[in-house]
Amino acid sequence: MPDPGPTTLPPPTPIALVLCDNVYRDSNGKQALVGLFQNIYAPAFPAIHARMCAFVSITSIRPNTQCSFDIIHAETDSTVIELNGPAPEGMGPSEVWEVVFELPLVTFSEPGMYYARFLGNGQVLMQRQFLVIDMRDDMGDANEHSD
């Protein structure tokens, strides 16, 4: 019988991708996302953002699912940060996995549009755009987030 070739796992189902300053877990296991943002204002470049978190929630996880999170510069496709690893073992397809990526000292080489992305089995499941703005050029609005 001929080899059917490599099998492709279906990707997980995305629920949420949120960028924030911090995520706290209380004694009951509930998570609180603090300091949600869509813009980062930087005083100079390269800009070092002291701390950011990405909260990701997905479901329909199959065994051997590989996941990755990255931030890329939209105009150059250069990678700012990339994290890879397997999804937790033993999850049923209807269970929800919530994961927090704590990202200390993220360096942005230039202002512009960036994408935070979560991938499952090599497919982009969620993508969240945000701006890194030179605060010397634009002095912000209500959605700003300064370093």
N, C-alpha and C positions, 0 to 999 in steps of 0.2 A: 504494500500500500504506500503511495507517495506521501512524503512529509507535507503536511498542510502549511508549513511555514510558521513564522513567529506569530504568537497570539498577541492581540492587542487588548489590554484591559480597558474597559470603559472608564472615562474620567469621573471623578466624584462630582456631586451636584453642589454648586456654590450657593452660599446663603449670605455671607457678609464679609467685607474687607473694609476696616476702619483704621485710619491713622490717628494717633493721639500721643500725648506726652507720657502717659502712664496707665497701667491697668492694675487695679487692686482686687484681691479676692478676699471676701469676708469669711467669717467662721462657718457660714452655711454653704460656702462654695460659690456664691454669686459673685460675678465680676462687675466692677465699676470702671468704665472708661473715662479718663479725665483729660481734659485739654484737647478735644477734637479740633483738627485744623485742616485747611486746604491750601494754605500758603505758608511759606517760610521766608521771613525777611532776614537778610544777611548783611552785616556791615562791611564785609570785604570778601574777596575770593582768593584762594579757595576758602569756602565756608565750612566750618566744623560745627555740625548740629550736635549739641551735647547729648541728647537722648530723645529717641522716639520709639514708639511701639506700633506694631501692626497687629490688630486683632482680626483673626480669620475664623470663619465658621463654615463647615462643609458637612455634607451627608452623602450617602450612597457610596461609602468607601468599601472597596473590594480588597481581598488579600493581595499583598505585594504591591499596593499602590505606592508610587513614588511621588513625593511632593517637593516643591521648591518655591521659595519666595525671593523676589529680586526687586531692585530699584534700578531703572535705566533712564538715561537722559534721552528724551524724545527726539531731539534733533540729530544726535550723533549715534544713538543706539549703544553708547558706552555703558558698561555695567558699573554701578556705584557700589552695590553690595549684592551678594548672592548666597543663599542658604539652601542646602539640600538634605533630604532624608526621607525615610519611609514613614508612612502613616502608621498609627498604632495598630498592633495586631489584635485580632479577635473582636473587631467591631462588626455589628450587624449592619446591613444596608440601610436600615431606618434610623440608626443612631446618629447623633450630631456630634462632631468633633470640633471643639473650640480650642484654638491654639493662639498663644501670644508670642510674637517675635519681639524681643527686647533688643534694640539697636543702639548701643552707645557709640558716640563719636563717629557719626556718619559724615563723610566729607563730600561736599558738592563742589566740583571744580569751577563751575560757571553758573550764572543765572539761567533760567529758562524753565521749560516744561519737563517734568519728570513723571514716570509711571511707576507705581508700586504694583507688582503683579504677583498673583498666586497661581502656580501651575500644578496640575495633577496629571501624572503619566505623560508629561511633555506637552500638554495642551494648556493654553492660558485659560483659566477658569474665571478669574476676576482681574480687573485692572482698574486702578484708581489714579487719576491724574492729580498732580499738585504742582504749584509754581514755587520756584526758588527765586526770590526777587531781590535785586540789589537795592537795599533801602536808601542808598544815596540818590537813586533815580526816582523812586516812587515811595512816598511816605504813607502808604497803607490805607486800609479800611477796617471795618468791624471784624473781618475774618483773618486778620493778620496773626502771625505767630513769629515772634522774634527769637533769635538765638541769645 
